[in-house]
Amino acid sequence: MSLKPTVITSVVLSVITSAIPVTGPTLAQGWLDQEKKLIELHQLCDRGHRRACIQFGIIIGEIREAEARNEARRRHPEWYLGE
């Protein structure tokens, strides 16, 4: 990877922590488990494990998609009243 590991790690951690809902210890534990998995995948990716890099990218993409959905809900709550 061309970016320094500390930069990537700080970006990943900021994305994860900004997406953590403050609803209780059960959800927080799930995010902590996901954070541990992301850190492990990132470390493996830095060591050249291609599969870990792919899995890392997939998870980051899923987090970004969820954040985009949440942002749309904040901007246009009227679109989601029926749920």
N, C-alpha and C positions, 0 to 999 in steps of 0.2 A: 504494500500500500504506500502511496506517496505522502500521505499526511502523517504527522508524528502521532504515535500511539496515545500520548497524553491528550492531544487535541481531540482525537476521535473519541476517546473514552469520556472526556468532559462533555462533548456534544451528545453522546448516547445517554449519559446519566442525566443531562438536563432535559432531554426529550422524555425519558422515562419518568422523571420526577414531576414534570409538568403535566403528564398524562395520568398521574395517580389520583384517583378520586378519593376524597376524604369522607368515606362512608363507614369505615369500621376496620377492625383488625383483620378480618378474614380477607377482604379485598387487598388490603395493604400487604398481607403475607403473600398473596398470589403475585403481586407486583415485585416484591422482594425476591421471590423465587425466579421470576422472569429476569430481573436485573442480574442475579447471579449467573443465570444461563447466558445472558448477553455478554457479560464480562468474560466468561469462560470461552465462548465462541470467538470473541474479539482477540483474546490471547492466542487461541489456536490459529486464527486467521493470520495474525502477525508472524506466526512461526511457519506459515506457508501451507496450511491445511485448506485446500480449495473448498471442500465441502462445508467447512465451518464458515468460510467467507460467504458462501451462498446462503446458508441458513441465517447468518447474521443479517445479511441484506434483506432477506424475506421478512424477518421479524421487524426490522426498522421500518420497512414499507408498510407493514400492517399497523404499526403504531402511528405512522403519519396519516394513514387512511382514517383511523379512528379519531385522531385529532381533528381532521378536516370535517368529519361528520359532526363532532361535538361543536365545532365552531359554527357550522351551518345551523345547528339547533339553537345556539345562543343568538345568532343574528336574526333568525326567522322562526321563532317558536310557534307561530301560527301554522307553519307547514306541518308540525308534528303534534297538533292537538288531538288527533284521532288515535294516537297510539296508546 
